[in-house]
Amino acid sequence: MALKIKGITLPENYKCKKYFADATQNNWECRAVELAADNGIITRSNKYANPGKLVTRAEGLAMVMNAGGRITNEYLPGHDYFFDANLYYEGSIGYKDKYNFGAQWQARIFYDYFLDIVVDRLSLTTDPRANEYATRAEVFDFAKNLFYKGNKI
């Protein structure tokens, strides 16, 4: 889906460059993950792409936001993150500490999504379930909200 958002199609005669240890066959998975890496949707700094594995809600949102030009690879797994750990929630409770974010990039992605895209400060009181596996419907919902509600990408 992220490749489609960027307008990229998978070429038929693509030869895998073997960026990832688990995507080395000349098939659609290898083409998809390598083109995603070449176009900044995912990072090449990881040894594995895990093309057949489920993604978390945070990973799905990150790829959709990145494909739409809303964020850059600094948000994605495999990088060092430099964002403020005290993203505002309310009172003395930081947003990052309020929910089960495994990493700062997850807190930042959902914070930006809720405030800049959904434009609803009350959404910050909703647990984004960042580390739960995403359904296809949820990832499509993220894309729909990014393209049609916030209209920021």
C-alpha positions as CSV (number, residue, x, y, z in Angstrom):
1,M,0.0,0.0,0.0
2,A,2.8,2.4,0.8
3,L,4.3,1.9,-2.6
4,K,1.0,2.7,-4.2
5,I,0.7,5.8,-2.1
6,K,4.0,7.0,-3.6
7,G,2.9,5.9,-7.1
8,I,5.4,3.1,-7.4
9,T,4.7,-0.1,-9.3
10,L,6.6,-3.4,-8.9
11,P,8.6,-4.0,-12.1
12,E,8.3,-7.6,-13.5
13,N,12.0,-8.1,-14.3
14,Y,13.4,-6.8,-11.1
15,K,16.5,-8.6,-9.8
16,C,16.9,-8.6,-6.0
17,K,19.8,-6.7,-4.7
18,K,19.7,-8.7,-1.5
19,Y,19.5,-5.8,1.0
20,F,17.8,-8.1,3.5
21,A,18.8,-11.6,4.6
22,D,15.2,-12.8,4.5
23,A,14.2,-11.3,1.1
24,T,16.6,-12.7,-1.5
25,Q,14.4,-14.5,-4.0
26,N,13.3,-12.6,-7.2
27,N,9.7,-12.5,-6.1
28,W,7.1,-9.8,-5.2
29,E,8.2,-9.7,-1.6
30,C,11.8,-8.9,-2.5
31,R,10.8,-6.3,-5.0
32,A,8.3,-4.7,-2.6
33,V,10.7,-4.4,0.4
34,E,13.7,-3.3,-1.7
35,L,11.7,-0.6,-3.5
36,A,10.3,0.5,-0.2
37,A,13.9,0.9,1.1
38,D,15.1,2.6,-2.1
39,N,12.2,5.1,-1.7
40,G,12.7,5.9,2.0
41,I,9.5,4.1,3.2
42,I,11.5,1.6,5.3
43,T,15.0,1.6,6.5
44,R,17.9,-0.4,5.1
45,S,19.7,-0.3,8.4
46,N,18.1,-3.5,9.6
47,K,19.4,-6.9,8.5
48,Y,15.9,-8.4,8.1
49,A,12.8,-6.9,6.4
50,N,10.4,-9.6,7.7
51,P,8.2,-9.4,4.6
52,G,5.9,-12.1,5.6
53,K,5.4,-10.9,9.2
54,L,2.6,-8.9,10.6
55,V,3.3,-5.2,11.3
56,T,2.3,-3.3,14.5
57,R,-0.1,-0.4,14.4
58,A,2.9,2.0,14.9
59,E,4.8,0.4,12.0
60,G,1.8,0.5,9.7
61,L,1.1,4.2,10.5
62,A,4.7,5.1,10.1
63,M,5.0,3.5,6.6
64,V,1.8,5.2,5.5
65,M,2.9,8.6,6.9
66,N,6.3,8.2,5.4
67,A,5.0,7.1,2.0
68,G,2.8,10.2,1.9
69,G,5.8,12.5,2.7
70,R,4.4,13.3,6.2
71,I,7.5,12.1,8.0
72,T,11.0,10.8,7.3
73,N,12.9,7.7,8.2
74,E,13.9,9.1,11.5
75,Y,10.6,7.8,12.9
76,L,11.1,4.3,11.7
77,P,12.6,1.3,13.6
78,G,16.3,0.9,13.3
79,H,17.3,4.5,13.9
80,D,18.3,6.5,16.9
81,Y,15.5,8.8,17.9
82,F,16.1,12.3,19.2
83,F,12.6,13.4,20.1
84,D,11.6,14.9,23.4
85,A,10.5,12.1,25.8
86,N,8.1,14.5,27.5
87,L,5.5,15.0,24.9
88,Y,2.6,16.7,26.5
89,Y,-0.3,14.7,27.8
90,E,-1.8,16.5,30.8
91,G,-0.6,17.7,34.1
92,S,2.7,16.0,34.9
93,I,2.1,12.8,32.9
94,G,4.1,12.8,29.6
95,Y,2.2,11.3,26.6
96,K,5.1,8.8,26.0
97,D,4.8,7.5,29.5
98,K,1.0,7.3,29.5
99,Y,0.8,4.3,27.1
100,N,2.8,1.3,26.2
101,F,5.2,2.8,23.6
102,G,8.2,0.6,23.0
103,A,10.2,3.5,21.5
104,Q,10.1,7.3,21.2
105,W,9.3,7.2,17.5
106,Q,6.0,5.4,18.3
107,A,4.9,8.1,20.7
108,R,5.9,10.8,18.2
109,I,4.0,9.2,15.3
110,F,0.8,8.8,17.1
111,Y,1.1,12.2,18.7
112,D,1.5,13.8,15.3
113,Y,-1.3,11.7,13.8
114,F,-3.7,12.6,16.6
115,L,-2.9,16.3,16.7
116,D,-2.0,17.2,13.1
117,I,-4.1,14.8,11.1
118,V,-7.1,14.0,13.2
119,V,-6.9,17.4,14.9
120,D,-8.6,16.2,18.1
121,R,-6.7,16.8,21.3
122,L,-9.1,14.5,23.1
123,S,-7.7,11.6,21.0
124,L,-4.6,11.8,23.1
125,T,-6.7,10.2,25.9
126,T,-7.2,7.1,23.6
127,D,-4.7,4.3,23.9
128,P,-3.2,4.0,20.4
129,R,-2.2,0.4,21.0
130,A,1.1,1.0,19.2
131,N,2.6,-2.5,19.8
132,E,-0.6,-4.5,18.8
133,Y,-0.6,-6.0,15.4
134,A,-2.4,-3.9,12.8
135,T,-5.3,-5.2,10.7
136,R,-5.4,-4.3,7.1
137,A,-8.5,-2.3,7.9
138,E,-6.7,-0.2,10.5
139,V,-3.8,0.6,8.1
140,F,-6.3,1.6,5.4
141,D,-8.1,3.7,8.0
142,F,-4.8,5.5,8.8
143,A,-4.3,6.2,5.1
144,K,-7.9,7.4,4.7
145,N,-7.6,9.8,7.6
146,L,-4.2,11.1,6.4
147,F,-5.5,11.7,2.9
148,Y,-9.1,12.8,3.5
149,K,-9.4,14.3,7.0
150,G,-6.1,16.1,7.7
151,N,-5.2,16.6,4.0
152,K,-1.6,17.5,5.1
153,I,0.3,15.2,2.8
